[in-house]
């Protein structure tokens, strides 16, 4: 393998991780923004109003779903762009996301804007979905051996 190939693989890996994180963030934050705007009736710039609406139990329950979907999509894109070692490339953005959740629930100035149970639930759902998305891409890209279905069962026994 040439140095050019190694560099291309490294760049694809970094680009995949970056794009996966950006896509999952764009999906999750975009849906959240739209839901809060829909419930509020208009776009709000008041953080207290925003978090009061976003922290309603029904919206937090929906948040677990769309964050999981966003994580899956991010992991899938990471593995698709990286090509080589897709699952390991999915573990990296999952780790970054988990570190973000830990920071968000402990040291961030916004830690108190979300209930602790929601932080833990988001970390417990979105993080593994990133890895699952990369695993799913790996499974789709891996060729499988198909059973011979054209031969009748009686002829197979010989």
C-alpha positions in Angstrom: 0.0 0.0 0.0 1.4 3.3 -1.0 1.7 6.4 1.2 -1.0 8.0 -1.0 -3.4 5.2 -0.2 -2.7 5.5 3.5 -3.3 9.2 3.4 -6.5 8.8 1.5 -7.7 6.2 4.0 -6.8 8.5 6.9 -8.6 11.5 5.3 -11.7 9.4 4.5 -11.8 8.2 8.1 -11.5 11.8 9.5 -14.0 13.1 7.0 -16.4 10.2 7.8 -16.3 10.9 11.5 -16.8 14.7 10.9 -19.7 14.2 8.5 -21.3 11.7 10.7 -21.2 13.9 13.8 -22.4 16.9 11.8 -25.3 15.0 10.2 -26.5 13.6 13.5 -26.3 17.0 15.1 -28.1 18.7 12.1 -30.9 16.1 12.2 -31.4 16.1 16.0 -31.1 19.9 16.5 -33.1 20.7 13.4 -36.0 18.5 14.5 -35.9 19.8 18.0 -35.9 23.4 16.8 -38.9 22.7 14.5 -40.9 20.9 17.2 -40.3 23.7 19.7 -41.3 26.3 17.1 -44.5 24.3 16.2 -45.5 23.9 19.8 -44.8 27.6 20.6 -46.5 28.8 17.4 -43.5 30.7 16.2 -39.7 30.7 16.5 -38.6 31.8 19.9 -35.3 33.4 20.9 -36.1 33.3 24.6 -34.1 30.4 26.1 -36.4 30.0 29.1 -39.4 29.6 26.9 -37.5 27.3 24.5 -36.3 24.9 27.3 -39.6 25.0 29.1 -41.3 23.7 25.9 -38.5 21.3 25.0 -38.5 19.7 28.5 -42.1 18.7 28.4 -42.3 15.0 28.9 -43.9 14.3 25.5 -41.3 16.3 23.7 -38.5 14.6 25.6 -39.9 11.2 24.7 -40.0 12.2 21.1 -36.4 13.5 21.5 -35.2 10.0 22.4 -36.7 8.8 19.1 -35.3 11.4 16.7 -31.9 11.5 18.5 -31.7 7.7 18.0 -32.6 8.1 14.3 -30.0 10.9 14.0 -27.4 8.8 15.7 -28.1 5.9 13.3 -27.8 8.1 10.3 -24.6 9.6 11.6 -23.0 6.2 12.2 -24.1 5.0 8.8 -22.6 8.0 7.0 -19.4 7.7 9.0 -19.0 4.1 8.0 -20.0 4.8 4.4 -17.4 7.6 3.9 -14.6 5.9 5.9 -15.0 2.5 4.1 -12.2 0.8 6.0 -12.9 -0.5 9.5 -16.5 0.9 9.5 -17.5 -0.2 12.9 -14.4 1.2 14.6 -15.0 4.5 12.7 -18.5 4.4 14.2 -17.2 3.9 17.7 -15.2 7.1 17.5 -18.1 9.5 16.9 -20.2 7.6 19.5 -17.4 8.2 22.0 -17.3 11.9 21.1 -21.1 12.1 21.4 -21.0 10.4 24.8 -18.3 12.8 26.0 -20.5 15.6 24.8 -23.4 14.3 26.8 -21.2 13.9 29.9 -20.0 17.4 29.6 -23.5 18.6 28.9 -25.0 17.1 32.0 -22.1 18.0 34.3 -19.9 21.0 33.4 -21.9 22.8 30.7 -23.6 26.1 31.5 -26.7 24.4 30.0 -26.5 21.4 32.3 -29.5 22.5 34.3 -31.7 23.1 31.2 -32.4 19.4 30.8 -33.4 16.9 33.5 -30.7 14.5 34.5 -32.8 11.5 33.6 -33.1 12.9 30.0 -29.4 13.4 29.7 -28.8 9.8 30.8 -31.6 8.5 28.5 -30.1 10.4 25.5 -26.6 9.0 26.2 -28.1 5.5 26.6 -30.0 5.7 23.3 -28.1 7.9 20.8 -24.6 6.6 21.5 -25.3 2.9 20.7 -27.4 3.9 17.7 -24.3 5.6 16.2 -22.4 2.3 16.5 -25.5 0.4 15.2 -25.6 2.6 12.2 -22.0 1.9 11.3 -22.6 -1.8 11.9 -25.6 -1.7 9.6 -23.5 -0.1 6.9 -20.8 -2.8 7.4 -23.5 -5.5 7.1 -24.9 -4.0 3.9 -21.4 -3.6 2.3 -20.2 -7.1 3.2 -21.0 -9.7 0.5 -22.9 -12.7 1.7 -23.0 -16.2 0.3 -26.5 -17.0 -0.9 -27.9 -20.5 -0.7 -28.7 -22.2 -4.0 -32.5 -21.7 -4.2 -32.9 -22.9 -7.7 -32.3 -26.6 -6.9 -35.4 -28.4 -5.6 -35.0 -29.8 -2.0 -35.2 -33.5 -3.2 -32.3 -33.1 -5.6 -30.1 -31.5 -2.9 -30.3 -34.6 -0.7 -29.0 -36.8 -3.6 
